[in-house]
């Protein structure tokens, strides 16, 4: 398969994790494989206070994380970079440090080298104005420096990942998981295809964008959408968004 085909599958898997159809660790492991990374971390923080809100990871060495928090987080040169102010930028080491400087920097020479790591690449997928979310991929020295090709692929994926994570965040804020919502929607008689569309469109995705992402015609997507609105007694996308937001474990069909 081409990189484009693989990217489409990877984006679809990220949407699956966001809607509860797949577990985050498995999906993030697929990202690690695709980008030849050692580990992957998806981290969410409060933009105003810096308070951690959510962390998902795959293949992360727990001793490495403990060492980082205890001794090296405050000296990480990645923490104070101006590129974090631009959510459209894919960040990577060569933006601010060269190989010679890495060998002299304690964060790289002591901490990362001590855990067999060297390089990173990350992108913002912020789900809300007050929430900062970043997907970061770590590489060992033998896996090589991040290349322009890798950066271009992650840059192309970023809008889709942000849309998926915004969907996930909307469900989290509504106090339910994608799995719970899928079960509730099934009780209203929605088919699996209709449930997938209801969750996506009900958390803000356009019907046309949903059709393009899933490789179905716009007419088919709108047919599903019409049946979803009928079964959930909604007249518009706004009605559906409100219905999904208020739908919890106690919500039952009449």
C-alpha positions as CSV (number, residue, x, y, z in Angstrom):
1,X,0.0,0.0,0.0
2,X,1.0,3.6,-0.5
3,X,1.7,6.1,2.3
4,X,-1.6,7.7,1.5
5,X,-3.5,4.4,1.9
6,X,-1.7,3.8,5.2
7,X,-2.5,7.3,6.4
8,X,-6.2,6.8,5.7
9,X,-6.2,3.6,7.7
10,X,-4.2,5.2,10.5
11,X,-6.6,8.2,10.7
12,X,-9.6,5.8,10.7
13,X,-8.0,3.8,13.6
14,X,-7.6,7.1,15.5
15,X,-11.3,7.8,15.0
16,X,-12.0,4.3,16.2
17,X,-10.1,4.9,19.4
18,X,-11.9,8.3,19.8
19,X,-15.3,6.7,19.5
20,X,-14.5,3.7,21.8
21,X,-14.3,1.1,19.0
22,X,-10.6,0.5,19.6
23,X,-8.3,0.9,22.6
24,X,-5.9,3.7,22.7
25,X,-2.8,1.7,23.4
26,X,-3.2,-0.5,20.3
27,X,-3.9,2.4,18.0
28,X,-0.9,4.4,19.3
29,X,1.3,1.3,18.8
30,X,0.2,1.4,15.2
31,X,1.4,5.0,15.0
32,X,4.7,3.9,16.5
33,X,5.1,1.3,13.8
34,X,4.1,3.7,11.0
35,X,6.6,6.3,12.0
36,X,9.3,3.9,13.1
37,X,9.1,5.3,16.6
38,X,10.0,3.6,19.9
39,X,7.0,5.0,21.9
40,X,4.1,7.3,21.6
41,X,2.4,9.6,24.1
42,X,-0.9,11.5,23.8
43,X,-1.1,14.2,26.5
44,X,-3.7,16.7,27.4
45,X,-3.3,19.7,29.7
46,X,-5.3,22.7,30.9
47,X,-3.9,25.6,28.8
48,X,-4.5,28.1,31.6
49,X,-3.0,26.2,34.6
50,X,-0.8,23.5,33.0
51,X,-2.7,20.9,34.9
52,X,-2.5,17.4,33.3
53,X,-6.0,16.3,32.1
54,X,-5.4,13.0,30.3
55,X,-2.5,10.8,29.2
56,X,-2.6,7.9,26.8
57,X,0.6,6.1,25.7
58,X,2.0,3.0,24.0
59,X,5.3,1.2,24.6
60,X,6.4,3.8,27.1
61,X,9.1,2.7,29.6
62,X,7.6,3.5,33.0
63,X,11.0,3.9,34.6
64,X,11.9,6.4,31.9
65,X,8.7,8.5,32.7
66,X,9.4,8.4,36.4
67,X,13.0,9.5,35.8
68,X,11.8,12.3,33.5
69,X,9.2,13.7,36.0
70,X,11.7,13.4,39.0
71,X,14.9,14.9,37.5
72,X,14.6,16.1,33.9
73,X,11.2,17.6,33.2
74,X,12.3,21.1,34.4
75,X,15.5,21.1,32.2
76,X,13.9,19.7,29.0
77,X,14.8,22.1,26.2
78,X,11.5,21.0,24.5
79,X,9.4,22.6,27.2
80,X,10.1,26.3,26.5
81,X,10.0,26.3,22.7
82,X,8.2,29.1,20.9
83,X,6.8,26.7,18.3
84,X,4.3,25.5,21.0
85,X,2.6,28.8,20.3
86,X,1.7,27.6,16.8
87,X,-0.7,24.7,16.9
88,X,-0.2,24.1,13.1
89,X,3.5,23.3,13.5
90,X,4.9,19.8,13.6
91,X,7.7,20.0,16.2
92,X,11.0,18.1,16.1
93,X,14.5,18.4,17.6
94,X,16.3,19.9,14.6
95,X,14.1,23.0,14.9
96,X,16.1,24.1,18.0
97,X,19.2,21.9,18.5
98,X,21.9,20.2,16.4
99,X,23.6,16.9,17.0
100,X,26.7,18.3,18.6
101,X,24.6,20.3,21.1
102,X,22.6,17.2,21.8
103,X,25.7,15.4,22.9
104,X,26.5,18.2,25.4
105,X,23.0,18.7,26.7
106,X,22.2,16.8,29.9
107,X,18.6,16.1,28.8
108,X,19.9,14.3,25.7
109,X,23.3,13.0,26.8
110,X,22.2,11.8,30.3
111,X,18.4,11.3,30.4
112,X,17.5,10.2,26.8
113,X,20.7,8.3,26.1
114,X,20.3,6.5,29.4
115,X,17.0,5.2,28.3
116,X,18.1,4.5,24.7
117,X,16.2,7.4,23.2
118,X,17.3,10.3,21.1
119,X,14.8,12.1,18.8
120,X,11.2,13.2,18.9
121,X,8.4,14.6,16.7
122,X,5.0,15.9,17.8
123,X,2.0,17.8,16.7
124,X,-0.9,19.7,18.4
125,X,-4.4,18.3,18.2
126,X,-6.1,20.7,20.6
127,X,-9.8,19.7,21.1
128,X,-10.9,23.0,22.7
129,X,-9.6,26.6,23.2
130,X,-8.7,26.0,26.8
131,X,-7.2,22.5,26.3
132,X,-3.7,21.8,24.9
133,X,-3.2,18.3,23.4
134,X,-0.1,16.9,21.8
135,X,0.8,13.6,20.1
136,X,4.5,12.9,20.6
137,X,6.6,10.2,19.0
138,X,10.0,9.2,20.5
139,X,12.8,7.5,18.5
140,X,15.9,5.6,19.5
141,X,19.2,6.7,18.1
142,X,19.3,3.6,15.8
143,X,15.9,4.5,14.4
144,X,17.3,7.7,13.0
145,X,16.5,11.4,13.0
146,X,13.1,12.6,12.0
147,X,13.1,13.1,8.2
148,X,11.2,15.7,6.1
149,X,9.0,12.8,4.8
150,X,7.9,11.9,8.3
151,X,7.1,15.6,9.1
152,X,5.0,15.9,6.0
153,X,3.1,12.8,6.8
154,X,2.3,13.9,10.3
155,X,1.4,17.4,9.1
156,X,-1.1,15.8,6.6
157,X,-2.6,13.7,9.4
158,X,-2.8,16.4,12.0
159,X,-6.2,17.9,10.9
160,X,-7.9,14.5,10.9
161,X,-6.3,13.6,14.3
162,X,-7.5,16.9,15.8
163,X,-11.1,16.2,14.5
164,X,-11.1,12.8,16.0
165,X,-9.7,13.9,19.3
166,X,-12.2,16.7,19.5
167,X,-14.9,14.1,19.0
168,X,-13.4,12.1,21.9
169,X,-13.1,15.2,24.1
170,X,-16.8,16.1,23.5
171,X,-17.8,12.6,24.7
172,X,-15.5,12.9,27.7
173,X,-17.0,16.2,28.7
174,X,-20.5,14.8,28.3
175,X,-19.6,12.2,30.9
176,X,-19.7,9.1,28.8
177,X,-17.4,6.9,26.7
178,X,-17.8,6.1,23.1
179,X,-18.6,2.5,24.0
180,X,-21.4,3.6,26.4
181,X,-22.8,5.9,23.7
182,X,-22.7,3.1,21.1
183,X,-24.7,0.8,23.4
184,X,-27.3,3.5,24.0
185,X,-27.7,4.3,20.4
186,X,-28.1,0.7,19.6
187,X,-31.1,0.7,21.9
188,X,-32.7,3.3,19.6
189,X,-32.5,0.8,16.7
190,X,-29.5,2.5,15.0
191,X,-27.4,0.1,12.8
192,X,-23.6,0.1,13.3
193,X,-23.1,2.4,10.3
194,X,-25.8,4.8,11.6
195,X,-24.2,4.8,15.1
196,X,-20.8,5.7,13.7
197,X,-22.2,8.6,11.8
198,X,-24.4,9.7,14.7
199,X,-21.4,9.9,17.0
200,X,-19.2,11.7,14.4
201,X,-21.9,14.2,13.3
202,X,-23.3,14.5,16.8
203,X,-19.9,15.7,18.0
204,X,-19.5,18.3,15.2
205,X,-18.2,16.6,12.1
206,X,-19.9,17.6,8.8
207,X,-21.7,14.9,6.9
208,X,-19.7,15.6,3.8
209,X,-16.4,15.3,5.7
210,X,-17.6,12.0,7.3
211,X,-18.4,10.6,3.9
212,X,-15.0,11.5,2.5
213,X,-13.2,10.1,5.5
214,X,-15.1,6.8,5.4
215,X,-14.9,6.4,1.6
216,X,-18.7,6.4,1.0
217,X,-20.7,8.6,-1.2
218,X,-22.3,11.8,0.1
219,X,-25.7,10.4,-0.9
220,X,-25.1,7.3,1.3
221,X,-24.0,9.4,4.2
222,X,-27.0,11.6,4.0
223,X,-29.3,8.6,3.8
224,X,-27.7,7.3,7.1
225,X,-28.0,10.8,8.5
226,X,-31.7,11.0,7.6
227,X,-32.4,7.7,9.3
228,X,-30.4,8.8,12.4
229,X,-32.4,12.0,12.7
230,X,-35.7,10.1,12.4
231,X,-34.8,7.4,15.0
232,X,-33.5,10.0,17.5
233,X,-36.3,12.5,16.7
234,X,-33.9,15.3,15.6
235,X,-34.6,17.9,12.9
236,X,-31.1,19.3,12.4
237,X,-27.4,18.7,13.3
238,X,-27.8,21.2,16.2
239,X,-30.6,18.9,17.6
240,X,-28.3,15.9,17.1
241,X,-25.4,17.6,18.8
242,X,-27.6,18.4,21.8
243,X,-29.1,14.9,21.8
244,X,-25.7,13.2,21.9
245,X,-24.4,15.6,24.5
246,X,-27.3,14.9,26.8
247,X,-27.4,11.2,26.1
248,X,-26.1,9.1,29.1
249,X,-26.6,5.7,30.7
250,X,-30.1,6.7,31.8
251,X,-31.3,7.7,28.3
252,X,-33.7,5.2,27.0
253,X,-35.9,5.1,23.9
254,X,-39.6,5.7,24.4
